[in-house]
Amino acid sequence: MTFTVTVRDHMMIAHSLAGESFGPAQQLHGATFVVDASFAATDLDADGVVVDIGRVTAALAEITGSLTYRNLDEDPRFAGRNTTTEVLCKVIADRLAEQVTSGALAPGQQFQSITVTLHESHIAWASYTRAP
């Protein structure tokens, strides 16, 4: 049995994608993503929750806020990398996992996984799942 809690935010970025397969997306363009972060655990903590929704919401907002209204092509952290939807899922999941490891989100809670999903539109999205 697994419990899952998901929180949602959004971010608006600018970027371009290198490679013929990206067609017109090779040019600088904007993207607005709905971002879902899900935390899965087999047990609830002492308070009967998977994770404090307020803490996770604030953590996700901090991460998406650091990317919002930015041209990711100019961000040195992404130098030489395509900031595809899949890559951004991993970046956000890794940053959330760092906060789990530090104890900032759920001290003592053991998560099975963190999944981050970026919705590009109502018909296309990508996800990345990792252990915390």
Sequence and secondary structure as in RCSB ss.txt:
>XXXX:A:sequence
MTFTVTVRDHMMIAHSLAGESFGPAQQLHGATFVVDASFAATDLDADGVVVDIGRVTAALAEITGSLTYRNLDED
PRFAGRNTTTEVLCKVIADRLAEQVTSGALAPGQQFQSITVTLHESHIAWASYTRAP
>XXXX:A:secstr
  EEEEEEEEEEEEE   SGGGGGGGS EEEEEEEEEEEEESS  TTS SS HHHHHHHHHHHHHHHTTEEGGG 
GGGTTS   HHHHHHHHHHHHHHHHHHTSS TT   SEEEEEEESSSS EEEEEE  
